[in-house]
Amino acid sequence: MITPATMPFSLTPDQAAALDAIEAFLRDDAPDAFILRGGAGTGKTALIAALVARMAGRNLSPALVAPTGRAARILTHKVGRMAGGEAVTAVTIHRAIYALDRIEVNEEAVSETDPGMRMIFPLRGEEAVAPLIVVDEASMVGDREMQGDLLRFGSGRLLADLIAFCRMRRPGRERDRLAKLLFVGDPAQLPPVGEETSPALDAGHLAAAFGLKVTGFDLATVLRQAEGSAILDRATRIREALAAERFDTLSLSPDGAEIMEVDAAGAVGVIVDGIRAREQAVAVVASNATALDYNRSVRERLWGDAALPVQAGDTLLVNRNSRRHGLSNGDVVKVLSADDPAKTVPVPLAGGHLVTLRFRHAVVAHREGDGTVFRTRCLLLENLLDQPGRDLTPLEQRALLVHFRTRHPDLSPKSAAFRQLIVEDPYVNALQVKYGYAVTCHKAQGGEWQTVLVHFAAGRGLRNPAFFRWTYTAITRAVRRLIVVNPPDFSPADVWAHDPAPAAMADTASEDPRTDPDWYRLSFPGTAAPLMAVHRRLRAAWAARGITIEGLQHLQYCERYTLARDGRRVMVQYHYNGKFRPGRAGLAPGGGDAGLAGDAIRAFQALEDDGAGAGQPAFIRDFLIELDAALAGTAIRRTGQKPMPYRLRIGLADATRAGEIDVIHDARQNWTAVQEVGGPGATHGLCDELRRLMTAHIGYRP
């Protein structure tokens, strides 16, 4: 048995306690799963390596898995290096638990949403399972059903399938102990697409949904080698804010060493300079459309023309796993050479569709985590290079199938030869790529680069958990240097330190709705003026969740919104009566992303709360305590308060003056602005004095 004294590296007391807790979990038959949580820099991967080394001393080997191929590759190299030379290989969860069973071909497909072919991957049923399955980057493991057009994996619920795989009784092995699960992850990172939290790191979800008995440990100590890192210091503050559910303070201001700021115009130059210096550098952005803009701008700077075909020296991002070339979704490769011209293949499809596929032979190089560089000659599929979409369209997928069928017309789709040939075909399995100078945060998750530029989108809601998680995930991709564009920098004192913008100063109850920029942008008819107040409340609630309004249809007694967040869209609506009072709300015909829909529909609760005048007593009470503390020892006193929709009206007075102010908050209970009721000057200076008092009290609190 390997003891702490003979471990290939030393453990912190925090790690040693966690390892002891994991060993106790392995010895106890009662618990089914263990959750190891820890933020950036707390040594989660090192602890996995210590566990592997300790289990090797008992001739036991855990199975190491991760949600993505890139995360599995990183885990393999890090654990292998740390675990004293133990041979370890991590694989994707999909590879570990699914196996291709059949290929379904629909040669009669005419719909734009039908790819014409589906590959069905059920759970593996007979393979022996390791006694412990370690799931790294578990924050990315979702439990919401997600079935692709082309690839169908099990039930579509990855977490549910993983647990079913571990608890399945194998033929002839009914007496074997069921495999245990160790989930390792950072709960502050982005949750899976379409989910608000990470279900694999939620003991309550694992117990309620699957009946698992769960124990766990939270790593809290940052490793000595990470202490003093400005990036990890900011990340730790964000993680603490998420844990405390306080979203009124966030700063990524430069420190002059690790964290630097550039404007949008200089951002492209930073990436280009990094490329020319042969650094590992990437831009992390909020949407696929922004990534496309960055990629075009970088190529314009590199080659003088963004429209040039793939060049030797270009950086590409692999967009789909390729077992043929040993590359994973999210891997970054460098083009060493590219044939010219590309091969274009027009493919007519049933239903009157015509799709042109673009292929190009190239040699690309990929650097492994241990520094090894391997080269492979491959066929690139270029259809995604200049498109904002995340994946090929179903029509493009169907075109690949039809192209294959024209080259092999005598193969029956139901034959074993068809299945064998199509999974090896160089065209069907061509390397799907996008340019890799900029990526979305979800695509970057699980990876790391020496230099990361993070572009914060203007106009996005900031004071909410979604933005804090996005920020945390983005900045922790940087190993050595973080460069920020439009960085957030706000605190509670900002509400009092300056006058709010004119739009925030306006009294929404009496303001002319035509002064609101959305009046013309969303084509409000004059007869719908009373709905502008409802619109403002919804807009504030959605902005607090990072959701933007892309369109609005004014129907008969119904307002139908098109909303977007991180490249996902949904349509929601609410009905109203003849007095413009909101009523039933929900998903509109046409729907959209289910996870975004749930978040968007919850915002309608704000309308119900406003109508009831319920307020939020807890956060209002806390605010009034701070206000009274700031007024203590002064001649100003609070004469009353009245909760109103998205604001608290407060009466103030001293011996000679009296007036009212509105302190405005958003749907997440963050205070955002202060205004005088009746307009600037209506409180005869009381508001200005209160600003100074509150700024001093909040801004310089020990």
N, C-alpha and C positions, 0 to 999 in steps of 0.2 A: 504494500500500500504506500502511495506517495503521501507524505505528511507535509504540513505547511513549511517545515524546515527544509525539506528537499524539493520544494516546488521550484520550477524553472525561474520564477520571479516572485518577489515578495508581495504579500497581500496587505492592504490596509486593514485596520481593525473592522471597518465597515464591511469590506469584502469578505474577511474571514468569518464574520457573523453570518453573512448571507450564505456562504458556502456551507457552514454548519447547518443552517436552516434547510438548505436544499437536500443535504444528506439525510437529515431527519425525515424529510418528506419522502425520500426514496425508500427509507427503511420501514415507513408506516404504510400499511396496506389501505388505510381508510381514505386519505386524500387522493384525488384523481389528477389535479392540476396545481401547478405552482406558478405564480406571477412574480417575476423579477422586474421591478420598475426602477428606472434611473434616468436622470437627465444627462445631457451632454457632458462628457468629462468625468463621469463617475465610475468608469471602468467596467461596463457591462460585458464587453467582449473579452476583456482580460479574465473576468470571472468565468465565462464560458470555457476559456482555455484552461483555467485551473480545474474546473470540473472534469473536462476531458482527460487531463493528466491524472487526476485522482482516480477516475473510473478505470483508466488504463491499468493502474496498479492492481485492480481487481479483475483484470481480463474482461472488462465490460466496455462496450462502445455505444455511446448515444448516437442517434441519428440527428444530424444538423440540417435544418431546412430554413428557407427564407421565402418571402413572397415573390421576389423577383430574381432573375438570373444574375443581375449585377450585384445585388445584396448577398446572394449565395457565394459568388466568387470572392467578394471582399471578405466575407466571413471565413472562407476556406483559407485564404492567405494569412489573415491575421491570427486565427486560432492555431494554424499549423506553425507559425513563427513563434508564438508565445508558449505553446504547450510542449516545449522541450523536444521538438522533432516528431511528435506523434503524427501519424498519417491520418489526416482528416479530410473529408470531402463533403462540403455542404451542397445541397441541390435545392431546386425550387420545390415548394409545396406541391405544385401541380405534377411535377415529375415523380415525386415520391408517392402520391396517393392515387393518381389516375393512369389509365392505360387506354390507348386507342382501341376501340371495339369494332367500329364500322364507319363506313363513309356513305352518306345518303346523297344521291344525286337527283335533282329535279330538273330534267331537261325541258320541261314544259313551262318553266318559270317565265313570267312576263312582268311581274311587279318590280318597281324600282327598289323595294326593300328586301327582295329575295336574292341571296347570293348564288342560288342554284345548287349549292352543295353545302353539306354540313358534316363535320367530323365529330363523332360522338365518343366522349371519353368518360366511361363510368369509373367508379372506384375499383381499385385493384382488390381482388377478393381472397387470394390464396397465399400471397407472399408473407413470410415471417416478418414480424414487426420488432424493431429494437425495443428494449425495456423502457427507454426514455427518448422522447422526441423533443428536441430543443428547437423552438421556433423563434428565430431572431427577427428583428424589425417587426414585432407583432402588432405594432400600432397600425400597420398597413393591411392587416388581415380583416376583411369585412365579413359581415353575416347577412348582408342584403342580397337578394337574388339578382344576379347579373349574368345573363346569357348572351353571348356574342352571336352575331349573324352566322359566322362560319364555324367557330369552335364552341362546342357545348360540353361543359365539364360538370359531371355529376348533377346535383340538384341546382347548381348555380350559386349556392351559398358556400363559400370557401371554408369558413370557420365550421359550419355544421358538418360539412363533408370530412374535414380533418378529424373532428371529434368522432364521427361515425367510423372512420377508418381505424382509429386507435382502439375503439371499443368493440370492434367486430371479432366474433369468434371464428377462427380459421378452421377449415375442415381438417380433422385429425389432430387438432391442437386445442381442443375445447378446454383442457385443464391449464393451459398457459395463463400466466398473469396478464392482465390487460396492460397495454402500454400506458405510461404516464406522460403527461405533457408539461413542459416547462416553457412558458411564454416570457420572452424577454423583449422589453421595449420601453419607449419614452412616451408617456401619456400626454406630454405637451406638444408632440408633433401632430401634423395634420392627420385627421382620421381618414378612413377609407372614403373614396368618392361616394357621395350620397348619404353619408352617415355623420351624425353630430359628434359622436365619441368613438373610441376604439373598443369594440366589443371584446376583443381577445384580452384586453388589459382590464376588463371590468369583471370583478369577482361576482358581483350581483347578477350580471347578465349570464355568465357561465353557469351559475347555480339555477337561475330561474328558467333559462331556455333549455338547458341540457341536463339538469340534475347533478351537476358535478360538485364534488366537495373540493373546495379551493383554499389554499393557503398562499402566503406570499411574503415578500420582503421589499422594502424600498431603500435603494442606495441613495444616500444623501451627501456623502463626502466627495468633493472634487479631488481628483488625484493630484499629488504634489507637482507633477510635471505640467499640469493644466492650470495651476494657480497663477494668478497674475495675468492671465489671458483676458484681454479686453472683450474679445468676442464671447468667450464663455461667461464672463461677468454679466454682459448684457443678456445673454441667453438665460442665465440663472434668474435674473430679475423678472424676465418674462414668465418663466415657469412658476415662480413664486406668485406672480400676479394671477396666473391662471388658477393656481391652487386656492388662492384667496378670493377668486372671482371679483377682482378689482381691476377695472379696465380704464382708469382715469390717468395713468402715468405710463409713459413709454418714451425712451430716448435712445436714439442711435446716432447721436452727434459724434463727429470724428474725435479720435484720441491722439491723432498725429503720428501714430505708429501702425497699429493693426487695422484700424478703422479709418477710412478716408471717404470724403464726399466729392462727387463730381456732378456737374449738371448733365442734362440729357444730351446736350451737344457733345460733351466730352466723353460720354460713356462708350461710344463705339471706338473711339481712339484708345481707350484703356484696353478693350478686348483685343484690338489689332496689335497694340504694343506687346501684350502678353503672348499672342501667337508668335510674333516675330522673335520674342525672347525665349520661345519654346517652353513656356510655362503651362501648367495645367490650369486653365482659366475658363470660366463660363459665366454667362449672364442668366440669372434666375428672374423670371417675369411672371405676371399674373395671368396671362392668357396665351393661347396658341397664336392669336392674331398679332399680339405684341412680339412674340418670339419670331414670327415670320418677318415683321418689320426690322427687327434687330439683325436677323440673318441676312436680309437683303442689304442692309446698310453696311454690315461688315464686309460682305463680298464686293460691294461697290468700292470700298476703300482698298481691299486687297487686290482686286483684279481690274478695277476701273470700270466695270460693268457688271451689275448684279445679275443680268440676264445671261451671262456666259454659262455654258454647260459646266458640269463638274470638272474641276481642275486638279492637277497634281498639287497637293498641299491643302486642299479643302478638308475641313472637319465635318464629319457626318455623324448623326445620331441614329443608332439602330432602333427601329420602331416596332420590331416583332422578333421574338426568339427565333434563332436559326441554328438548329442542331447540325445542319449540313456544314456550317462554317464555325461552329463553336462560339457563337456570339449571342448575346442576350439583349432583350428589350431594355433600352437605356444605356447600352455600351456606346462609348465614343471611339470612333476610328478615324485614322488619318489616311487620306487618299495618296498613294504613292505613284500611281499612274492610272490613266483613264483612257479608254479607246474613244476615238472620235470618227465618225458621228455615232450617235445613239441609234439603236434599232427601234423604230416605231412600228407598232402592230395595230392597225385598225381592226376592231372586232365588232361586227354587227350582231345585235342581240334581238331576241324575240320581243315584241312590243314596240318595235321601231327605234330602239336605242342603239347608239353607236359610241363605243368606248375606244379610245386610243391608249394603248399601253406603251410605255417607254422603258426600254432596257438598255443597259450599257455595261460592257465588261470593264472591270477595274481590278487593281491590286490595292488592298487596304491593309493597314497595320493597326494592331491593338496592343496596348501596354497592359500587362497583367499587374495585379497588386504587388507582386514581388519584384517588379521592374522588368520582367521578361517581356520581350516584344515578339509577337508572332505575326506573320504575314499570310494572307490568303488571297487567291485570285477568285473572284466571285462575279456574279451577274447582279447588277443593281436594278431594282425597280424604282424609277424616278417619279412616279405619279404624285407622291406626297411632297416632293421637294419645294414646290412653290404654292402649296395649298395650306390654308390655316387649319384644316380638319385634323383630328388626332389619328384617324385610321382610314384605310381604303373604304370607299363607299361599297354597298352591296353590289352595285352594278359593276364596279371594277373587280370585285371578287368573282362575280359571275363571268366576267370577260376572261379572267385567268383560266377558269374551268373550260369555257368554250374554246379558247386557244389550245388547251391541252387536248380536247376532244378532236379538233381538226387535225392535230398531229398524230393522233392515235385513234383513228376512226373505227378500227376493228376490235378494240378492247371493250368488253362488257363492263359497265359500271359496277356490276355485282360480283365480278370475278376477283380472285386473289391477286391476279397479275395487275389489275387496275389499281387496287389499293397499294401494292408494292411500288408501282411505277410513279404514282402521283405524289407519294410522300418523298420521293427522291428527285422528282422532275426539277431541273434547274430554273425553269421559268415560273412554275407555280410557287417554288420555294426561293425565288430571287430575294436578295437582301433588301428589305423594305427600309428606306432611310429618309430622314429629313436632314437639313443642315443643322449642325450641332454647336453653333456659337452661342445660342440662347435656347433655354428650355423653360417649361413651366415648372412651378414648384412641385407639383405632384410627380412629374417626370424625373425631377432631380432627387426626390426622396429616396433614401437608401444609398446615395452616392456621396462622394466628397471630392473636392478640388482644392488645390493649393490657394488659388485666388478665385473668389466669387464676387461678382457684381450683382447686387440686388436692386432692381428697379421697382419702386413703390408707385403703384398707379394712382394718379390724381383723382380726386372725387370719390374714392372708396371709403366706406364707413370704417373708422379707426377704433372706436372705443367699444369693442366687442370681442368675444372669445375667438371667433373665426379669424379675425385679422391678427390677433396675438399669436394664434397657432401657425398661421401662414408665415408671419415674421420669424417666429422661432425656428420653424423648419428651414426657411430660406437661409438664415444667417448661419445656422449650424452646419451647412454644407461646406463652409469655408474652414480650411485647416490652418492657413497662415495669414491670409489677408482678406479683409472684407471691404468692398467699395460700395457705397450706397448712393442712389439717385432718389431725390425727394424723400429723404428719411423722415420718419415720424419723430416728433419731439414735442410732447405735451405733458402737462401735469395739472392737478386740481387748481393750482394758483393761476393758470392761464385764464380761467373764467373771470377772475377778478382783476387781472393785471392790465387789461386794456378794454376798450369799448368793443362790443361785438360788431360783426359786419352788418351793414344796413338791413340785409334780409332777416338777420336774427333779431334786430331791434324792433321790427315791425310787429304790431299787435295783430296776430293772425285772425282774431275774431272780427276786426273792423277793417283790415287792409283790403284795398281794391284787388280782387283776384287776378286782374289783368296785369298786375305788376310782377306776378310770379312768373319766372322764365318758362315753367311748364305749361302755362296757359296757351301759348302759341305753339310750343314744341309738340304738345300732345293734342292740339286742336280742340280745346274745350269750347263747346257751343255756349252762347250767352245764356241759354235756358238752363245750363248745367252749372252755373256759377256757385250755387250752394254746395256742390260736390267738391269744390276746391279745398275746403277745410278738411273733408274726409281724405282727400288725396294727400294733403300735407302730412297728416298723421300716419298714413300708410307709408309714405315716402320716408319719413323719419324712422319708422320701425324697420323697414327693409334696409335702409342705409346702415342702421346699427348692426345688421346681420351681413353686411357686405354685398347686398343685393341691389342691382341697378334696374331702373325702369327703361326698357327699350321701346315700348309702344303701348298705346291705350286705345281701345275701341269703345266708343260711346254708343251702346245699344239701347233698346227700349227697356227702361228700368233696370239696366244692367251695365256695369263698368267692367271691361275685360282687359286685363293687363298682360303684357309680355315682359317677363323678368329674366335677368341673366346674372350669373355669378361664375367666375372661373371657367368661362367657355361653355357652361351648361345653361339651358333655357327651359322655361316653363310658362304655361298660361294659366292664370288664376282669375277669378271674377267674384264680384259681390252684387247682390240685387238691392234695390232701394224702392221705397214706396213714393206715393205722390207728394209727400212732404220732405222728400230727399233723406229720409232716415234709413241708414244701412240695415240690411237684414241678412238673409242667407248668404254664406260665402263658401268658396271651395274651388276645386280644380275645374278649369274650363275645358270644353271639348278640344281635343288636340293635345292636351296634357303636356307632357315633357318629363324632365328628370324628376324621379319620385322623391329623392332626397331633398332636392331644392324645393319641390312642391310643399313638403312638410314644413320646412322652415318658413316658406313664404306665407302659407296659410295660417301659421301660428301668429303672424303679425296682425291678422284680423282681430285677435283677442284684444289688441290695443283699443279698437273701436268699442268693444263691449265694456272694457274697463272705464273708458272715458265716459260712456253713457251712464254708467252706474256711479261715477265719481268716486271710485274706490280708492284711488291713490296708491301709494306704496309706503305704508306707515314706517316700516323699519328704516329705509334709507332716508326718508324725510326726518324722522326723529334724530338720526345720526347727524344730519346736516344742521338741524336746529341747535343741537348741542355745540357744534363747532361755531355756529353763528353767535350764540350767546357767550361762548368763551372769548371770541374776538371782541365783543362789545363790553366785556367786563372791565370795570374801571373807567369807562367813558360816560359821557352824558347822554349817549344815544341808547334808546331802549326799543325792544321789539313790542309792538302794540297788538299784533295779531298775525294770523297766517291762514291762507285758504288754498287747499289743493285744487288745481285746475288741470285740464288736459295738457300734459307735457310741461307743466310749469307750477311753481309754488309762489303765490302772491303773498308778500310780507309787508306789513305796516311798520313804519319806522317813525320815531319822533324824538325830539329833545325839548328843551324849554321853550324854544321859539319856532321850531320848524316841524312839519309833518309831511308824510308822503308815502307812496307805495312803490315797491319794486317787484318785478317778476324775475325769478331765478328759473331758468329753463333747463329741462333735462331731456334725454332721449329715452328710447324704449328699453335700454339696458340699464337705466337708472344712473347714468353718468350726467353730472351737471355740465352744461355746455355754454351758457351765456347768461348775462344779466342785463335787464333793461328797466328804465324808469317808466312807470305807468303814467301816461299822459304826455310822454315825449321827453327828450333831453332837457334837463333843468327843472323838471316838475317837482323834484324832491328838495330843491333849494340847497343842493350840495350834500345832502345826506348820503346819496348813492356814491358820490366820489369819495367821501370819507370812509364809507363802508368798504369800498374797493381797497383802499390803503390798509385798513385794519385786517381784512381777510387775506390779502396778499402776504402781509407780514406774518399772520398767524399760521396760514397753511404752508406758505413758501419756505419758512425758516424754522419749522417745527423740528425739535431735536430728534 
